[in-house]
Amino acid sequence: MSQQTGVRNRLSATVASLKPSGIRRFFDLAASMEGVISLGVGEPDFVTPWRVREACIASLERGYTSYTSNAGLIELRREIHKYLEERFAVSYHPETEMLITVGASEAIDIALRAIVDPGDEVLVVEPCYVSYEPVIRLAGGVPVFLHTRAEQSFKLTPEELEAHITPRTKAIIFCYPNNPTGSTMSAEEWKRLLPILVKHDLLVISDEIYAELSYGRRHESIAALPGMKDRTILISGFSKAFAMTGWRLGYVCAPADLLGGMLKIHQYTMLCAPVMAQMAALEALRHGQADMEQMVESYRQRRNFVVQGFQEIGLACHEPEGAFYAFPSLASTGLDASEFAERLLMEEKVAVVPGDVFGDSGRGHIRCSYATSLDQLRKALERMGRFVQRLS
């Protein structure tokens, strides 16, 4: 009973126990200050390409304002099928194995709710996107954290995977290219994990929202490897690759039995994704890849600049192979991540995110998004350099 009101607690115990997002805390603090350079929130600094915006406007002018199929426009699903096959050698049937969602976040949520029974354990590869743990808990599951280390470029090893599997383990969730580290996995690195996943009959939730933002080599989807499509739920969307964060459009691909379960939840909660956003996404897939490649090249240049800059000011930093984040170590500073981030913000007006909000594996690091202009990155590094020098 609540001591304040004398009635039952109105929030569920699960919801009441959830912590607010550590990313948003620093973002909100930075937003209240003038002159801050934010390397915090992971959002492209590019505007959605004009041809994509124009497709949305044209769809409105033609009267596309009604519901679509629960699963989304079949034209869009067919285009995603073609795109995934050509770009990543992944093939899911557009009519029975694909669902358009309200962002990749909804896809993650309904995937977990569709497969998790109360008490099921879900392995979470750290450092990880901040939503994974709370969404697992909201689905009634128990998150079990797998640790990765900077010395191994934050890649999951077979030994770490095997050590945490129990009879209650149902699935594993991860994001590669990784948020917050920028780490990726090669086909050979995936293949070392496959025997363990198959032996224990684990489902895989593969968050590939940053797949297109890979540098130096093509993204390798675990779903493309032999025998993995039938146990993999592939999640992606348009936010990062096509600079469409505010459009809230994602998709999930999965074997038909799993997809059918997700579709039920989607039907009763979202009904369908906005038709105007779906029309825009159709244009992005058909004619927006040149714009995407220009953005990726810009990110690659910024990555090189930022990593070199961190090394020069005394913060060791592995080279990210994807996404648009750097994850430098603070070992040389003597500060933990929260103290470093708070003092940097107050003293030099640069906003970064403490690495431990992404799990214990992120301790001693900070996440810095380089999805901002080179000029801003240069100024941020100058300020951070002054701050680190004072510490030493």
C-alpha positions as CSV (number, residue, x, y, z in Angstrom):
1,M,0.0,0.0,0.0
2,S,1.2,3.5,-0.7
3,Q,2.0,5.5,2.4
4,Q,1.1,8.8,0.6
5,T,-2.3,7.9,-0.6
6,G,-3.4,5.0,1.5
7,V,-4.3,3.0,-1.6
8,R,-2.6,0.4,-3.7
9,N,0.5,1.4,-5.7
10,R,-0.8,2.5,-9.1
11,L,2.4,1.5,-11.0
12,S,3.4,-2.1,-11.5
13,A,6.4,-3.2,-9.6
14,T,8.3,-3.8,-12.8
15,V,7.6,-0.3,-14.2
16,A,8.4,1.3,-10.9
17,S,11.8,-0.4,-10.8
18,L,12.9,0.8,-14.2
19,K,15.6,3.5,-14.2
20,P,15.4,6.5,-16.5
21,S,17.6,6.6,-19.5
22,G,21.2,7.6,-18.7
23,I,21.6,9.0,-22.1
24,R,18.6,11.3,-21.8
25,R,19.8,12.7,-18.4
26,F,23.0,14.1,-20.0
27,F,21.1,15.2,-23.1
28,D,18.6,17.1,-21.0
29,L,21.3,18.7,-18.9
30,A,23.2,19.8,-21.9
31,A,20.1,21.2,-23.5
32,S,19.6,23.6,-20.6
33,M,23.1,25.1,-21.1
34,E,24.3,27.6,-23.7
35,G,27.3,26.9,-25.9
36,V,27.3,23.2,-25.4
37,I,28.8,20.9,-28.1
38,S,26.8,17.7,-27.8
39,L,28.4,14.4,-28.7
40,G,25.6,12.6,-26.8
41,V,22.5,11.5,-28.6
42,G,23.0,9.1,-31.5
43,E,21.2,10.9,-34.3
44,P,22.4,11.7,-37.9
45,D,23.1,15.4,-38.4
46,F,21.9,15.1,-41.9
47,V,18.4,16.0,-43.0
48,T,16.3,13.3,-44.7
49,P,17.2,13.5,-48.4
50,W,14.9,15.8,-50.4
51,R,13.7,13.1,-52.7
52,V,12.4,11.1,-49.7
53,R,10.7,14.1,-48.2
54,E,9.2,14.9,-51.6
55,A,7.8,11.3,-51.9
56,C,6.0,11.8,-48.6
57,I,4.5,15.2,-49.7
58,A,3.4,13.6,-53.0
59,S,1.7,10.7,-51.1
60,L,-0.3,13.2,-49.0
61,E,-1.3,15.2,-52.1
62,R,-2.5,11.9,-53.7
63,G,-4.6,11.2,-50.6
64,Y,-2.5,8.4,-48.9
65,T,-3.8,9.0,-45.4
66,S,-5.5,5.8,-44.5
67,Y,-4.5,2.6,-42.7
68,T,-2.3,0.0,-44.5
69,S,-2.2,-3.7,-43.9
70,N,-1.1,-4.5,-40.4
71,A,2.1,-5.9,-41.8
72,G,2.7,-2.7,-43.9
73,L,2.6,-1.9,-47.6
74,I,3.4,-5.0,-49.6
75,E,5.3,-2.8,-52.0
76,L,7.6,-1.7,-49.3
77,R,8.0,-5.2,-47.9
78,R,8.9,-6.5,-51.4
79,E,11.4,-3.6,-51.8
80,I,13.0,-4.5,-48.4
81,H,13.2,-8.2,-49.5
82,K,15.1,-7.1,-52.6
83,Y,17.3,-4.7,-50.7
84,L,18.4,-7.2,-48.0
85,E,19.1,-9.9,-50.6
86,E,21.2,-7.6,-52.8
87,R,23.1,-5.9,-50.0
88,F,23.5,-8.5,-47.2
89,A,22.6,-11.8,-48.8
90,V,19.7,-12.2,-46.5
91,S,16.3,-13.5,-47.7
92,Y,13.0,-13.3,-45.8
93,H,9.6,-13.7,-47.6
94,P,7.9,-10.4,-47.9
95,E,4.4,-11.7,-47.3
96,T,4.9,-14.1,-44.4
97,E,8.2,-13.2,-42.8
98,M,8.3,-9.4,-42.7
99,L,6.6,-6.7,-40.7
100,I,6.8,-2.9,-40.9
101,T,7.0,-1.4,-37.4
102,V,7.0,2.0,-35.8
103,G,10.7,2.3,-35.6
104,A,13.2,-0.5,-34.8
105,S,12.3,0.1,-31.1
106,E,8.8,-1.3,-31.6
107,A,10.3,-4.3,-33.4
108,I,12.6,-5.0,-30.5
109,D,9.7,-4.7,-28.0
110,I,7.3,-7.0,-29.9
111,A,10.1,-9.6,-30.7
112,L,10.8,-10.0,-27.0
113,R,7.1,-10.1,-26.0
114,A,6.4,-12.7,-28.6
115,I,9.1,-15.2,-27.5
116,V,9.6,-14.6,-23.7
117,D,7.6,-16.4,-21.0
118,P,8.0,-15.2,-17.4
119,G,11.4,-16.3,-16.0
120,D,13.0,-16.9,-19.4
121,E,16.6,-15.7,-19.5
122,V,17.7,-13.5,-22.4
123,L,21.4,-13.0,-23.0
124,V,22.4,-9.4,-23.6
125,V,25.8,-8.6,-25.1
126,E,27.3,-5.6,-23.4
127,P,28.0,-2.7,-23.8
128,C,24.5,-2.4,-25.3
129,Y,21.7,-0.1,-26.3
130,V,20.0,1.1,-23.1
131,S,16.6,-0.2,-24.0
132,Y,17.4,-3.9,-24.0
133,E,17.4,-4.6,-20.3
134,P,14.1,-2.7,-19.5
135,V,12.3,-4.1,-22.5
136,I,13.3,-7.7,-21.5
137,R,12.0,-7.0,-18.0
138,L,8.7,-5.6,-19.3
139,A,8.3,-8.8,-21.2
140,G,8.7,-10.8,-18.0
141,G,12.2,-12.0,-18.9
142,V,15.4,-12.0,-17.0
143,P,18.4,-10.3,-18.6
144,V,21.8,-12.0,-18.3
145,F,24.7,-9.9,-19.4
146,L,27.6,-11.1,-21.5
147,H,30.7,-9.0,-21.2
148,T,33.1,-7.8,-23.9
149,R,36.4,-6.0,-23.5
150,A,38.2,-3.3,-25.3
151,E,41.3,-5.5,-25.7
152,Q,39.1,-7.7,-28.0
153,S,37.5,-4.7,-29.7
154,F,34.3,-5.4,-27.8
155,K,33.5,-8.6,-29.8
156,L,31.6,-11.5,-28.3
157,T,33.7,-14.6,-27.7
158,P,32.5,-18.3,-27.7
159,E,33.8,-18.7,-24.1
160,E,31.7,-15.8,-22.8
161,L,28.7,-17.0,-24.6
162,E,28.9,-20.6,-23.4
163,A,29.6,-19.6,-19.8
164,H,26.3,-17.9,-19.3
165,I,23.9,-20.4,-20.9
166,T,21.5,-22.2,-18.5
167,P,18.4,-24.4,-19.0
168,R,16.3,-21.1,-18.7
169,T,18.1,-19.4,-21.6
170,K,15.7,-18.7,-24.4
171,A,17.4,-16.1,-26.6
172,I,20.3,-13.7,-27.1
173,I,20.1,-10.1,-28.2
174,F,22.9,-7.9,-29.6
175,C,23.6,-5.0,-31.9
176,Y,26.4,-5.1,-34.5
177,P,27.6,-2.6,-35.7
178,N,27.4,-1.9,-32.0
179,N,26.0,1.0,-30.1
180,P,28.0,2.3,-28.2
181,T,31.3,0.9,-29.3
182,G,31.2,0.9,-33.1
183,S,32.4,-2.7,-33.0
184,T,31.4,-5.2,-35.7
185,M,31.6,-9.0,-36.2
186,S,33.1,-10.7,-39.2
187,A,31.7,-13.9,-40.8
188,E,34.5,-15.9,-39.3
189,E,33.8,-14.5,-35.8
190,W,30.1,-15.3,-36.2
191,K,30.9,-18.8,-37.3
192,R,32.8,-19.5,-34.0
193,L,29.5,-18.8,-32.1
194,L,27.1,-20.8,-34.3
195,P,27.8,-24.3,-32.8
196,I,26.9,-23.0,-29.4
197,L,23.8,-21.2,-30.5
198,V,22.6,-24.4,-32.3
199,K,23.6,-26.8,-29.5
200,H,21.5,-24.8,-27.0
201,D,18.7,-24.1,-29.5
202,L,18.8,-20.3,-28.8
203,L,16.8,-17.7,-30.7
204,V,18.8,-14.7,-31.9
205,I,17.5,-11.2,-32.0
206,S,19.9,-9.3,-34.2
207,D,19.6,-5.5,-34.1
208,E,21.1,-4.4,-37.4
209,I,20.0,-0.7,-37.4
210,Y,23.5,0.4,-38.1
211,A,24.3,-2.2,-40.8
212,E,24.7,0.2,-43.6
213,L,27.2,2.3,-41.6
214,S,30.1,-0.1,-42.0
215,Y,33.5,1.0,-42.9
216,G,36.1,-0.9,-45.0
217,R,33.9,-4.0,-45.5
218,R,30.3,-5.1,-46.0
219,H,28.2,-5.8,-42.9
220,E,27.9,-9.5,-42.2
221,S,24.4,-10.4,-40.9
222,I,24.3,-13.5,-38.7
223,A,21.0,-14.4,-40.5
224,A,23.0,-14.9,-43.8
225,L,25.1,-17.7,-42.3
226,P,24.1,-21.4,-42.8
227,G,21.3,-22.6,-40.7
228,M,20.8,-19.2,-38.9
229,K,17.8,-17.7,-40.7
230,D,15.4,-20.1,-39.1
231,R,16.4,-19.0,-35.6
232,T,17.1,-15.3,-36.2
233,I,14.9,-12.3,-35.7
234,L,16.5,-9.5,-37.8
235,I,15.6,-6.0,-36.9
236,S,16.5,-2.8,-38.8
237,G,15.0,0.4,-40.1
238,F,15.5,3.7,-41.8
239,S,16.6,6.0,-39.0
240,K,20.3,5.8,-39.3
241,A,21.1,4.8,-42.9
242,F,18.6,7.3,-44.5
243,A,18.6,10.0,-41.8
244,M,14.9,9.3,-41.0
245,T,14.9,9.2,-37.1
246,G,11.8,11.3,-36.7
247,W,9.8,9.2,-39.3
248,R,9.7,6.3,-36.8
249,L,9.9,3.5,-39.3
250,G,11.5,0.1,-38.9
251,Y,11.0,-3.5,-39.8
252,V,11.4,-7.0,-38.5
253,C,12.1,-10.2,-40.4
254,A,11.7,-13.6,-38.8
255,P,10.5,-17.2,-39.5
256,A,6.8,-17.2,-40.2
257,D,5.7,-18.7,-36.9
258,L,7.6,-16.0,-34.9
259,L,6.6,-13.3,-37.2
260,G,2.9,-14.3,-36.8
261,G,3.3,-13.9,-33.0
262,M,4.8,-10.4,-33.4
263,L,2.1,-9.4,-35.9
264,K,-0.6,-10.2,-33.2
265,I,1.0,-7.8,-30.8
266,H,1.5,-5.2,-33.5
267,Q,-2.2,-5.5,-34.5
268,Y,-3.4,-4.8,-31.0
269,T,-1.0,-2.0,-30.1
270,M,0.1,-0.1,-33.2
271,L,-2.2,-1.4,-35.9
272,C,0.1,-0.2,-38.6
273,A,3.0,2.2,-39.3
274,P,2.0,5.6,-40.8
275,V,1.4,5.2,-44.5
276,M,3.1,8.5,-45.4
277,A,6.3,7.3,-43.7
278,Q,6.1,4.0,-45.6
279,M,5.8,5.8,-48.9
280,A,8.8,7.8,-48.1
281,A,10.8,4.7,-47.2
282,L,9.8,3.1,-50.5
283,E,11.5,6.0,-52.2
284,A,14.5,5.8,-50.0
285,L,15.1,2.2,-50.9
286,R,14.5,2.7,-54.6
287,H,16.5,5.9,-55.2
288,G,18.1,7.0,-51.9
289,Q,21.2,4.8,-51.8
290,A,23.5,7.3,-53.4
291,D,22.6,9.8,-50.6
292,M,23.2,7.1,-48.1
293,E,26.7,6.3,-49.4
294,Q,27.6,10.0,-49.3
295,M,26.6,10.1,-45.6
296,V,28.6,6.9,-44.8
297,E,31.7,8.4,-46.5
298,S,31.3,11.5,-44.4
299,Y,31.0,9.4,-41.2
300,R,34.1,7.5,-42.2
301,Q,36.1,10.7,-42.5
302,R,34.8,12.0,-39.1
303,R,35.6,8.6,-37.5
304,N,39.2,8.8,-38.6
305,F,39.5,12.4,-37.4
306,V,38.0,11.7,-34.0
307,V,40.0,8.5,-33.3
308,Q,43.2,10.3,-34.1
309,G,42.1,13.2,-32.0
310,F,41.5,11.1,-29.0
311,Q,44.8,9.4,-29.3
312,E,46.6,12.7,-29.5
313,I,45.0,14.1,-26.3
314,G,45.8,10.9,-24.4
315,L,42.6,8.9,-24.5
316,A,43.1,5.4,-25.9
317,C,40.4,4.5,-28.5
318,H,40.0,1.4,-30.6
319,E,39.0,2.2,-34.2
320,P,35.2,1.7,-34.7
321,E,34.3,-0.4,-37.7
322,G,30.7,0.8,-37.9
323,A,27.9,3.0,-36.5
324,F,28.9,6.6,-35.7
325,Y,30.3,6.3,-32.1
326,A,33.7,6.3,-30.6
327,F,34.3,4.7,-27.2
328,P,37.5,6.0,-25.8
329,S,39.0,4.8,-22.5
330,L,39.4,7.1,-19.5
331,A,42.2,4.9,-17.9
332,S,44.7,7.7,-18.3
333,T,42.6,10.3,-16.5
334,G,42.0,8.7,-13.1
335,L,38.2,9.5,-13.3
336,D,35.3,7.3,-13.6
337,A,32.9,7.8,-16.5
338,S,30.2,9.7,-14.7
339,E,32.6,12.1,-13.0
340,F,34.5,12.7,-16.3
341,A,31.3,13.4,-18.2
342,E,29.8,15.7,-15.6
343,R,33.0,17.7,-15.1
344,L,33.6,17.9,-18.9
345,L,30.1,19.3,-19.4
346,M,30.4,21.9,-16.6
347,E,34.0,22.9,-17.2
348,E,34.2,22.8,-21.0
349,K,30.6,22.5,-22.2
350,V,31.1,19.2,-24.1
351,A,28.4,16.6,-23.6
352,V,29.3,12.9,-23.8
353,V,27.7,9.8,-22.3
354,P,29.3,7.8,-19.5
355,G,30.0,4.3,-20.8
356,D,28.5,2.5,-17.8
357,V,25.0,3.5,-18.8
358,F,25.4,0.8,-21.5
359,G,26.3,-1.8,-18.9
360,D,29.2,-2.8,-16.7
361,S,31.3,-3.6,-19.8
362,G,31.3,0.2,-20.6
363,R,32.8,1.3,-17.3
364,G,35.9,3.5,-17.7
365,H,34.8,4.7,-21.2
366,I,32.6,7.4,-22.7
367,R,30.5,7.3,-25.8
368,C,31.0,10.1,-28.2
369,S,28.8,10.4,-31.3
370,Y,30.6,11.8,-34.4
371,A,27.3,12.4,-36.2
372,T,28.1,16.1,-36.2
373,S,30.2,18.4,-38.3
374,L,33.9,18.3,-38.5
375,D,34.1,21.9,-37.3
376,Q,32.1,20.9,-34.1
377,L,34.2,17.8,-33.6
378,R,37.4,19.9,-33.9
379,K,36.1,22.3,-31.3
380,A,35.0,19.5,-29.0
381,L,38.4,17.8,-29.2
382,E,40.1,21.1,-28.4
383,R,38.0,21.5,-25.3
384,M,38.4,17.9,-24.2
385,G,42.2,18.2,-24.7
386,R,42.3,21.2,-22.4
387,F,40.3,19.3,-19.8
388,V,42.4,16.1,-20.0
389,Q,45.6,18.2,-19.7
390,R,44.4,19.9,-16.5
391,L,43.7,16.5,-15.0
392,S,47.3,15.4,-15.7
